[in-house]
Amino acid sequence: MRTGHAGTVTRVTVYALNLFDIADRDEYLAYSKRSPGEVAKHGGRVVALGQFRESILGDIEPRRVLILVEWDSKDAFDSYCNDPELADLHAHRENGSSSYVWHLFDRLDDLRPLLKP
């Protein structure tokens, strides 16, 4: 959260970048059937799904799947991850995937904040 005009608190949208390989098709299917509804209940929205095409530049080991999820806030993301009622769901994700990279990024309207001295 950030403080806005007149001391109001604004939520900072975060993006969760998920890169992974499928380790067990049935396990990941069990996760993917239920997860969109649960993600939405916790303030998340899948922005993009992708299948690896080719490596152009960089030193990260390619993963086959990309999922980009927009979350209302870090608190919303945490509520999804830590909801005890979803422990069985997260187990399907963990058992159904491998080489998981899960990074969070704050939403920016432009790159100026990163380019300031």
GIVENPE-V429907 format. One record per backbone hydrogen bond with DSSP energy under -0.5 kcal/mol. NH is the residue of the N-H (numbers start at 1). CO is the residue of the C=O. E is the energy in kcal/mol with one decimal. If there is no record, write none. Layout:
NH/CO/E + NH/CO/E
This chain:
2/10/-2.7 + 4/8/-4.7 + 7/4/-1.3 + 8/5/-2.1 + 10/2/-3.8 + 13/11/-0.7 + 14/71/-1.8 + 15/105/-3.2 + 16/69/-3.1 + 17/15/-0.7 + 17/103/-3.1 + 18/16/-0.6 + 18/67/-2.7 + 19/17/-0.5 + 19/101/-2.6 + 20/65/-1.9 + 21/98/-2.5 + 23/21/-0.6 + 23/96/-2.3 + 24/96/-1.4 + 28/24/-2.5 + 29/25/-2.5 + 30/26/-2.1 + 31/27/-1.6 + 32/28/-3.1 + 33/29/-1.9 + 34/30/-0.8 + 34/31/-0.6 + 35/31/-2.7 + 36/32/-0.6 + 38/34/-1.5 + 39/35/-3.2 + 40/36/-2.2 + 41/37/-2.0 + 42/38/-1.2 + 42/39/-0.6 + 43/40/-1.7 + 44/39/-2.4 + 45/70/-2.1 + 47/68/-3.2 + 48/68/-1.5 + 50/66/-2.5 + 52/64/-2.8 + 56/54/-0.6 + 65/20/-2.9 + 66/50/-2.5 + 67/18/-2.4 + 68/48/-2.6 + 69/16/-2.3 + 69/67/-0.5 + 70/45/-3.1 + 71/14/-3.5 + 71/69/-0.5 + 72/43/-2.3 + 77/73/-1.9 + 78/74/-2.9 + 79/75/-2.4 + 80/76/-1.7 + 81/77/-2.4 + 82/78/-2.6 + 83/79/-0.7 + 83/80/-0.6 + 84/82/-0.5 + 86/83/-2.2 + 87/84/-1.1 + 90/86/-2.7 + 91/87/-1.7 + 92/88/-1.2 + 92/89/-0.5 + 93/89/-1.5 + 94/90/-2.7 + 95/91/-2.8 + 96/92/-1.8 + 97/93/-0.8 + 98/21/-2.1 + 101/19/-3.0 + 103/17/-2.2 + 105/15/-2.4 + 107/13/-3.0 + 114/111/-1.1 + 115/111/-1.2 + 115/112/-0.8 + 116/112/-0.9
